[in-house]
Amino acid sequence: MKRNSLTFRLALLLAAFSFVAFTVMGSALYYALRQQLSIRDDAALVSRVDQISTLLRDLDARQLIREKPHLFANMLGNTESLLVIRYVGGATLLEVNPMQRALPTVTPVAANQRLTLEAVHHANNADGTPMVYMAAISPSANNLPPLEIVSARVLSDRTHILEEYRNKIILFASMMAAISVVLAVIFARRGISPLRRLADRTATIGTQTLSSRLDKQDVPMELDALIDQINAMLERLERGFQQLKQVSADMAHDLRTPITTLLGQTEVGLGAARDNAYYQRLLGSNFEELQRMSRMIDNMLFLAQAEQPDQEIQRRDIDIVEETHRLGEYFEDLAAEREVTIQTHASGTVNADALLLRRALANLLSNAVRYAEPGSEIEIAARPEAEGMSIVVMNRGETISPAHQERLFDRFYRADPSRNDSAHSSGLGLSIVHSIMQLHKGRCWVESQSGVTRFGLWFPDRN
């Protein structure tokens, strides 16, 4: 499909609008002129018949018609006018019909009726030329016999005038449309110049200048919405690019630690002959590091798949009481090592993907067990809410500052800057929770104050 420029489209639209506008205006003037000419011709015909009728009341006039009929022909003045004077039901007294045109049959106006425009009839000749005609009975006077007057006029001159007028309207409309095209191209190029400037500015924005924003000072107000959306897009790109850089740096940092450990231990092991027990311990330590790297890679693959727009999940109604009880039993031994207990308070069902629900709750509960105070209690509470299910995991421990709370769900982010727990945590658990909630079109949040930390999930009901 051929692509047309905006300038061409605007020019074409303006030309079409101009042609239609001038044509409509010209047509209105044309029909108004034709109506006025028609009224004028009808009035002239009525006036002629009335004058002849008044003239025929005089005996001398009738005598003059018999003796010199050419005078009436000269009085009509052209070949378009037709006139027949005859006795009612009798012989013809006068007939002026230079072109020998056929006169249609018409009922004459009675002698005692006033002549009006309604008495005029309209028809077309055999060649299509319009014609007006009428007939009237001349009132008798001085005991003279009544006469019938038939008058007509072929409107060839008027037809020619209207044709010329119509042709000029079409010509002028076409000329104005052509002029409009030229003007539209000029005005359109000037009108879209802000778009070109906007394109030039966006062309200067790259990965190093994502912080730049487009200015609305010298552009039309109609482009404000577009500029706002572009600036919002740049803000999202900048934020995403910064997160990508941070993720890359964090991943490199987290992968460097186990790789360095593997290289160091392997180098020491190869430096001298060792006994079998040493090599077994070395392989066991390397296996743990490799497992940690494998978990990190699996988590990154999961996050990458979760961000795909076409990712689908298998949602169904799940008994939340059974799920929380099963999860509490699974972490019971780990909680016992930390000298904490797990309590569950749940009711209702949640519409979610079973595997993803278990993974999200397991990540939250794992964090709660890891950071809970010894001797404290971890609580899992789930209750139905308006249009969804709310699940909260609560533990007592060190309060998380608001600055850290805002970034806890970012990848590789840890509230502990020293990363002392990096051997057991990849920093991706809460990011996975956030991605799982996005897949369910739900939300997650954290609250921490006075030594009590709550992680919450909200699963919407499926429509």
C-alpha positions in Angstrom: 0.0 0.0 0.0 1.4 3.4 -1.1 2.1 5.8 1.8 1.2 9.4 1.2 2.8 12.3 3.0 0.8 14.4 5.5 1.4 17.5 3.3 -0.2 15.6 0.3 -3.2 14.5 2.4 -3.8 18.0 3.8 -3.5 19.5 0.3 -5.8 17.0 -1.2 -8.4 17.5 1.6 -8.3 21.3 1.3 -8.6 21.1 -2.5 -11.6 18.8 -2.3 -13.1 21.0 0.4 -12.6 24.1 -1.8 -14.0 22.5 -4.9 -17.1 21.2 -3.0 -17.6 24.5 -1.2 -17.4 26.6 -4.4 -19.5 24.1 -6.3 -22.2 24.2 -3.6 -22.1 28.0 -3.5 -22.1 28.2 -7.3 -25.0 25.7 -7.5 -27.0 27.7 -5.0 -26.4 30.9 -7.0 -27.2 29.0 -10.3 -30.5 27.8 -9.0 -31.4 31.1 -7.5 -30.7 32.8 -10.8 -32.7 30.3 -12.7 -35.6 30.8 -10.4 -35.5 34.5 -10.8 -35.2 34.3 -14.6 -38.2 31.9 -14.6 -40.3 34.3 -12.5 -39.3 37.2 -14.8 -40.2 35.2 -18.0 -43.5 34.1 -16.5 -44.3 37.7 -15.5 -43.4 39.0 -18.9 -45.6 36.5 -20.6 -48.6 37.3 -18.3 -48.0 41.0 -19.0 -47.9 40.5 -22.7 -51.2 38.5 -22.7 -52.8 41.1 -20.5 -51.7 44.0 -22.8 -53.0 42.2 -25.9 -56.3 41.4 -24.2 -56.8 45.0 -23.3 -55.9 46.1 -26.9 -58.3 43.7 -28.5 -61.3 45.4 -26.8 -60.9 48.1 -29.4 -62.7 47.5 -32.8 -60.0 49.4 -34.6 -57.3 47.1 -33.1 -59.1 44.1 -34.4 -59.4 45.7 -37.8 -55.7 46.5 -37.7 -54.8 42.8 -37.0 -56.8 41.7 -40.0 -55.2 44.3 -42.3 -51.6 44.4 -41.1 -50.7 41.2 -39.1 -47.0 41.9 -39.7 -47.1 44.7 -37.2 -47.7 42.3 -34.4 -44.9 40.0 -35.6 -42.6 43.0 -35.5 -43.9 43.9 -32.1 -42.9 40.6 -30.7 -39.4 41.3 -32.0 -37.8 37.8 -32.1 -38.3 34.3 -33.3 -38.6 32.9 -29.7 -42.1 34.5 -29.2 -45.3 32.8 -30.4 -48.7 34.4 -30.5 -52.1 33.1 -31.7 -55.3 35.1 -31.6 -58.5 33.3 -32.6 -62.1 33.4 -32.1 -63.3 31.1 -29.4 -64.2 27.9 -31.1 -63.7 29.6 -34.5 -61.2 30.8 -37.1 -57.7 32.1 -36.4 -57.4 35.9 -36.5 -53.6 36.1 -36.1 -50.7 33.6 -35.8 -47.1 34.5 -35.3 -45.0 31.4 -35.3 -41.8 32.0 -37.3 -40.2 28.5 -36.5 -43.5 26.7 -36.9 -43.3 25.2 -33.5 -46.1 23.0 -32.2 -48.2 24.6 -29.4 -49.4 22.3 -26.6 -53.0 22.2 -25.8 -53.9 24.6 -22.9 -57.1 25.6 -21.1 -57.5 29.4 -21.4 -58.1 31.6 -18.4 -61.7 32.8 -18.3 -62.4 36.4 -19.3 -63.6 37.3 -15.8 -60.5 36.0 -14.0 -57.4 37.9 -13.2 -54.2 36.8 -14.9 -51.6 35.5 -12.5 -48.3 33.6 -12.7 -50.1 30.3 -11.9 -51.7 30.5 -15.3 -48.3 30.1 -17.0 -47.3 26.5 -18.0 -43.9 25.0 -18.6 -42.8 22.4 -21.1 -39.9 21.3 -23.3 -39.7 21.4 -27.0 -38.7 18.3 -29.1 -35.1 19.5 -29.0 -35.2 19.8 -25.2 -35.4 23.6 -25.1 -37.7 24.8 -22.3 -40.8 26.9 -23.2 -43.5 28.8 -21.3 -47.0 29.3 -22.6 -50.5 30.4 -21.5 -53.9 31.1 -22.9 -56.6 33.6 -21.9 -60.1 34.8 -23.2 -60.2 38.4 -24.0 -63.2 40.1 -22.4 -65.8 41.2 -25.0 -66.8 44.9 -25.3 -69.1 46.8 -27.7 -70.9 43.5 -28.5 -67.7 42.2 -30.1 -67.2 38.4 -30.2 -64.7 37.1 -27.6 -61.2 36.1 -28.7 -58.8 33.5 -27.3 -55.2 34.6 -26.9 -52.4 31.9 -26.9 -48.9 33.2 -26.2 -45.7 31.3 -25.7 -42.0 31.9 -25.6 -39.1 29.5 -26.3 -36.4 30.1 -23.7 -33.3 29.4 -25.8 -31.6 32.6 -24.8 -32.2 32.0 -21.1 -30.9 28.4 -21.5 -27.8 29.6 -23.2 -27.2 32.2 -20.4 -27.6 29.5 -17.7 -25.3 27.1 -19.5 -22.6 29.8 -19.7 -23.1 30.6 -16.0 -22.9 26.9 -15.0 -19.7 26.4 -17.1 -18.1 29.4 -15.4 -19.0 28.1 -12.0 -17.3 24.8 -12.8 -14.3 26.6 -14.2 -13.9 28.9 -11.2 -14.4 26.1 -8.7 -11.7 24.0 -10.5 -9.4 27.0 -10.5 -9.9 27.7 -6.8 -9.3 24.0 -6.1 -6.0 24.1 -8.0 -5.0 27.3 -6.2 -6.0 25.7 -2.9 -3.7 22.8 -3.6 -0.8 25.2 -4.0 -1.7 27.2 -0.9 -2.4 24.0 1.1 1.1 22.6 0.3 2.7 25.9 1.5 0.6 26.1 4.6 0.9 22.4 5.4 4.7 22.5 5.2 4.7 25.5 7.6 2.1 23.9 9.8 4.0 20.6 10.3 7.3 22.3 10.9 6.9 21.8 14.6 6.7 18.1 14.0 10.0 18.2 12.1 11.6 20.1 14.9 10.2 17.6 17.3 11.6 14.8 15.2 15.0 16.5 15.2 15.0 16.8 18.9 14.0 13.1 19.5 16.8 12.1 17.0 19.4 13.5 19.4 18.2 11.4 22.3 20.3 8.2 22.9 21.3 5.9 25.7 23.6 8.6 27.1 20.9 11.3 27.0 17.8 9.5 28.2 17.4 12.1 30.9 16.6 14.7 28.3 13.0 15.8 28.0 11.1 17.6 25.1 10.1 21.2 25.7 6.6 22.4 24.9 7.4 26.1 24.7 7.6 26.6 20.9 5.2 24.0 19.7 1.4 24.2 19.1 -0.9 23.2 22.0 -2.2 20.3 19.9 1.1 18.6 20.3 1.1 18.8 24.1 -0.4 15.4 24.6 2.1 13.8 22.2 5.1 15.5 23.9 3.7 14.4 27.3 3.5 10.8 26.1 7.0 11.0 24.6 8.4 12.4 27.9 6.6 9.7 29.9 8.1 7.1 27.5 11.5 8.6 28.0 11.1 8.4 31.7 10.1 4.8 31.5 13.0 4.0 29.2 15.4 5.8 31.5 14.1 4.0 34.5 14.2 0.7 32.7 17.7 1.3 31.4 19.0 2.2 34.9 17.4 -0.9 36.3 19.0 -3.0 33.5 22.4 -1.5 34.3 21.8 -2.1 38.0 20.7 -5.7 37.3 23.7 -6.3 35.1 26.1 -4.9 37.8 24.3 -6.9 40.6 24.3 -10.1 38.6 28.0 -9.7 37.8 28.7 -9.1 41.5 26.6 -12.1 42.6 28.1 -14.4 40.0 31.7 -13.3 40.7 31.5 -14.4 44.3 30.8 -18.2 43.7 33.1 -18.2 40.6 35.9 -16.6 42.6 35.3 -19.2 45.4 35.4 -22.1 42.8 38.5 -20.8 41.2 40.3 -20.3 44.5 39.4 -23.6 46.0 40.2 -25.5 42.8 43.6 -23.7 42.5 44.5 -24.6 46.0 43.4 -28.2 45.5 45.5 -28.5 42.4 48.5 -26.9 44.0 49.6 -30.0 45.9 48.6 -33.6 46.4 45.8 -34.0 48.9 44.1 -36.9 50.5 40.7 -38.2 49.5 38.9 -36.5 52.4 40.1 -33.1 51.3 39.0 -33.6 47.7 35.6 -34.8 49.0 35.2 -31.6 51.0 36.4 -29.5 48.0 33.8 -31.2 45.7 31.1 -30.7 48.3 31.9 -27.0 48.6 32.1 -26.6 44.8 28.7 -28.4 44.5 27.1 -25.9 46.9 28.4 -23.0 44.9 27.3 -24.5 41.6 23.8 -25.1 43.1 23.6 -21.5 44.1 24.6 -20.4 40.6 22.1 -22.8 39.1 19.3 -21.3 41.4 20.3 -17.8 40.4 20.1 -18.7 36.6 16.8 -20.5 37.1 15.4 -17.4 38.9 16.6 -15.1 36.1 15.1 -17.3 33.4 11.8 -17.3 35.4 11.8 -13.5 35.6 12.6 -13.2 31.9 9.7 -15.5 31.0 7.3 -13.8 33.4 7.9 -10.5 31.6 6.8 -11.8 28.3 3.5 -10.1 27.3 2.0 -13.4 26.0 2.8 -15.4 29.1 -0.3 -17.4 30.3 -1.0 -18.9 33.6 -3.3 -21.7 34.7 -5.6 -20.1 37.2 -8.1 -22.1 39.3 -9.8 -21.8 42.6 -7.5 -23.1 45.4 -8.3 -23.8 49.0 -6.1 -21.3 50.7 -6.5 -23.0 54.1 -4.9 -26.2 52.8 -2.1 -24.3 50.9 -1.0 -22.2 53.9 -1.1 -25.3 56.3 1.0 -27.3 53.8 3.5 -24.4 53.5 3.7 -24.0 57.3 4.5 -27.7 57.7 7.2 -27.5 55.0 9.0 -24.7 56.7 8.5 -26.1 60.2 12.0 -27.6 60.5 13.7 -24.5 59.2 11.7 -22.4 61.6 12.6 -24.7 64.5 16.3 -24.1 63.7 15.7 -20.4 64.0 13.7 -20.9 67.2 10.5 -19.4 65.7 7.0 -20.8 65.2 4.6 -20.5 62.3 0.9 -19.9 62.8 -1.7 -19.8 60.0 -5.1 -18.1 60.0 -6.9 -18.6 56.6 -10.3 -19.0 55.1 -11.8 -19.1 51.6 -10.4 -19.8 48.2 -8.0 -17.9 46.0 -8.1 -17.8 42.2 -4.5 -18.3 41.2 -2.0 -20.6 39.5 -1.2 -23.2 42.1 2.6 -23.5 41.4 3.1 -19.7 41.2 1.1 -19.2 44.4 3.2 -21.7 46.3 6.4 -20.1 45.0 5.4 -16.6 46.0 4.3 -17.7 49.5 7.4 -19.8 49.9 9.7 -16.8 49.1 7.9 -14.6 51.6 7.9 -17.3 54.3 11.6 -18.0 53.6 12.4 -14.3 54.1 10.3 -14.2 57.2 12.0 -17.2 58.8 15.4 -15.8 57.9 14.9 -12.4 59.5 12.6 -13.2 62.3 13.7 -12.8 65.9 14.5 -16.0 67.7 11.6 -17.0 69.9 9.1 -15.0 67.9 6.1 -16.1 65.9 5.5 -15.9 62.2 1.8 -15.5 61.1 0.3 -16.3 57.8 -3.2 -14.6 57.5 -5.4 -15.0 54.5 -8.9 -13.7 54.2 -11.4 -12.8 51.4 -11.7 -9.1 50.5 -13.8 -7.2 48.0 -13.2 -8.7 44.6 -10.2 -10.8 45.7 -8.1 -12.5 48.4 -5.6 -10.9 50.7 -2.6 -12.9 52.1 -0.2 -11.4 54.7 3.0 -12.9 56.0 4.0 -11.2 59.3 7.2 -11.6 61.3 9.0 -9.7 64.2 12.5 -8.5 63.6 14.5 -5.6 62.6 12.4 -2.7 61.2 13.0 -2.0 57.5 13.4 1.7 56.8 11.0 3.4 54.3 13.9 4.0 51.9 14.6 0.3 51.7 10.9 -0.6 51.5 10.5 1.2 48.2 13.1 -1.0 46.5 12.7 -4.4 48.2 11.0 -5.8 45.1 13.8 -4.7 42.8 16.1 -7.4 41.4 19.3 -8.2 43.5 18.3 -5.5 46.0 19.0 -6.3 49.6 18.2 -4.1 52.6 21.7 -5.1 54.0 24.3 -3.1 52.0 27.1 -5.4 53.1 25.3 -8.4 51.5 26.3 -10.7 54.4 23.5 -13.1 53.5 24.4 -13.3 49.9 25.6 -16.9 50.3 22.0 -17.9 51.0 20.0 -15.4 49.1 20.3 -14.3 45.4 18.3 -11.1 45.9 15.7 -12.3 43.4 13.1 -13.8 45.7 11.0 -10.7 46.1 11.4 -9.8 42.5 9.9 -13.2 41.6 7.0 -12.4 44.0 6.4 -9.1 42.2 6.5 -10.8 38.8 4.1 -13.5 40.0 1.6 -10.9 41.2 1.9 -9.0 37.8 1.0 -12.3 36.0 -2.1 -12.5 38.2 -2.9 -8.8 37.7 -2.7 -8.4 41.4 -0.3 -6.4 43.7 2.2 -6.9 46.5 3.4 -4.6 49.2 5.5 -4.3 52.4 4.9 -2.6 55.7 7.5 -2.4 58.5 7.3 -0.4 61.7 8.0 -1.0 65.4 9.8 -4.2 64.7 6.8 -5.8 62.9 7.2 -6.5 59.1 4.3 -7.5 56.9 4.5 -8.6 53.3 1.1 -8.7 51.6 -0.3 -10.2 48.4 -3.7 -9.4 46.8 -5.1 -11.8 44.2 -8.1 -10.5 42.2 -11.1 -12.7 41.5 -11.1 -14.0 37.9 -13.8 -12.2 35.8 
